[in-house]
Amino acid sequence: MKKIVAVGMAFIFGLFSLNSQTAVNFNANDCAGNNHDLFTELDAGKIIVLVWVMPCAVCIGPAIGAGNTVKTYTASHPEVKYYLADDLANTTCATLGSWATTNGIANATKFSDAGVNETGYGATGMPHIVVLSGKNHLVYGNQRDVLDVNLLKQSIDAAIAANSSTVTGLKALGSLANGARLFPNPSNNLIHINFELSQISPISIEIINELGITVKSILAESPQNGTNTYDISLDDISINGIYFLSLNIGDEKTLLKFAIQQ
């Protein structure tokens, strides 16, 4: 018999090419003179989007895109932070700050300190963007040379979900901007979800494995204002492991972690 268990454990959401599964600690001062110990900050619940730049012209777009992406989380998830670092720490803080200001990057904590070293995350290349989170100091994203904003959002979402408290029984996982709420209630071979809609929106539901591969996809037909209920059968998923249920309502996404044990 298949057993479905909601879990609160962190894991790597493998949507990126990960060269390092765990973060590399650093203790460094930012350009404002504030000291940062990476592992201490991750232990405290921060989710850090760390971007290395030269700075250079080709870094501008991705650095802006990463900063704007972090901004979309600021109100609901202030634990998501944007760190901008000079790759070789051979650019002065004044120059790095001027480059960031000129390009409208106002929400970054800036570093020009050799301790903030990118070599622990695989090959170098500008820009280089990693997403770090959790008491296990996991790497949730690792992109270089270009920025895929959708993948960056998915890695941040995964980090937020992994940082959430353990799900036991029936528990709300928070509200979405359009008024929906997700209530997971795992049973032997079903995940039963109820959510409220304040307005009709396109809805899709996906089951994603720990490698970031969608193993089941459902397009919800005829969603309605008010209560919507779906039973998701997992009979066709035969491999034990950690999974995500992704409820996508319009442009909003809520993630639920669960494990399949047989």
C-alpha positions, -999 to 999 in steps of 0.1 A, spaced: 0 0 0 13 34 -9 18 59 20 18 96 13 33 117 40 34 155 41 70 166 51 88 196 63 123 185 53 145 205 30 158 191 -3 174 203 -35 148 213 -61 168 202 -91 158 227 -118 193 239 -122 226 224 -131 240 221 -95 277 219 -92 276 221 -54 248 207 -33 256 227 -2 266 263 2 302 275 9 304 295 41 319 330 42 324 356 68 327 390 52 319 427 55 295 442 31 301 476 15 283 493 43 307 477 69 282 452 82 295 417 90 278 386 75 284 350 83 265 331 56 257 299 76 245 320 105 221 339 83 209 307 66 203 291 100 182 322 109 159 316 80 172 339 53 169 329 16 198 345 -2 200 352 -39 237 358 -45 248 373 -78 284 378 -88 293 404 -114 325 419 -127 307 444 -130 303 445 -167 278 454 -195 266 418 -200 259 416 -162 235 444 -162 203 427 -175 206 396 -153 216 416 -122 185 439 -127 163 408 -134 175 391 -102 169 422 -82 134 427 -96 126 391 -90 136 394 -53 114 426 -51 83 405 -60 89 385 -27 97 414 -4 62 421 10 52 384 16 86 369 22 110 395 36 135 367 44 144 366 7 175 388 3 196 400 -27 234 400 -23 255 415 -51 292 406 -51 322 416 -72 336 383 -86 372 388 -78 368 415 -51 391 438 -72 364 464 -78 361 490 -50 328 493 -32 324 528 -45 326 516 -81 304 486 -75 278 509 -57 279 534 -85 274 507 -111 244 493 -92 229 528 -87 233 537 -124 215 505 -133 187 509 -109 197 481 -85 187 496 -52 177 465 -32 211 447 -31 235 443 -2 268 448 -20 301 430 -13 337 434 -26 353 409 -3 374 379 -14 356 358 12 324 358 -10 340 333 -34 321 317 -63 345 289 -71 327 265 -48 298 266 -71 314 251 -103 328 270 -132 330 307 -131 312 330 -155 295 364 -153 269 368 -141 267 339 -117 236 335 -97 230 311 -68 200 306 -44 210 295 -9 187 285 20 180 264 50 198 250 81 213 223 58 228 252 37 214 239 5 219 253 -30 185 257 -47 197 274 -79 229 278 -99 229 298 -131 258 314 -150 262 337 -180 224 342 -184 194 345 -161 162 324 -165 138 344 -144 112 316 -143 138 291 -130 150 317 -104 114 321 -92 109 283 -90 141 279 -69 130 307 -45 96 291 -42 112 258 -34 134 273 -8 104 291 8 85 258 8 114 239 24 117 266 51 81 263 60 70 245 91 63 208 90 29 200 76 8 176 98 -28 167 92 -48 195 77 -29 228 76 -31 259 55 0 268 36 -8 304 32 -29 326 10 -23 336 -26 -27 371 -40 -60 362 -57 -76 348 -26 -69 311 -29 -58 289 -1 -44 254 -3 -53 228 23 -35 195 18 -48 164 34 -28 133 23 -43 99 24 -32 64 12 -32 71 -25 -48 106 -29 -40 142 -22 -72 161 -15 -70 198 -19 -96 225 -13 -91 262 -21 -111 293 -23 -111 316 -53 -122 352 -51 -122 354 -89 -121 329 -117 -85 322 -128 -68 295 -150 -57 266 -128 -32 238 -133 -18 213 -108 15 195 -112 33 168 -93 71 174 -95 98 150 -84 130 160 -66 148 163 -99 125 191 -110 107 168 -135 69 170 -138 56 135 -134 19 143 -135 0 174 -148 -36 182 -145 -55 211 -161 -84 220 -138 -115 225 -159 -143 250 -151 -129 266 -119 -154 286 -101 -156 315 -76 -158 301 -41 -147 266 -31 -129 243 -55 -121 207 -46 -98 182 -64 -86 147 -56 -52 140 -71 -46 102 -75 -10 91 -71 -16 55 -82 5 60 -113 35 72 -94 55 42 -83 88 56 -72 94 64 -35 108 98 -28 102 135 -22 77 153 -44 61 187 -48 25 194 -55 24 227 -74 -10 245 -75 -8 272 -101 -36 298 -101 -31 326 -127 5 338 -121 6 326 -85 20 293 -73 18 274 -40 40 244 -33 33 215 -10 61 190 -1 52 154 4 69 120 4 57 87 -12 66 56 8 56 21 -4 
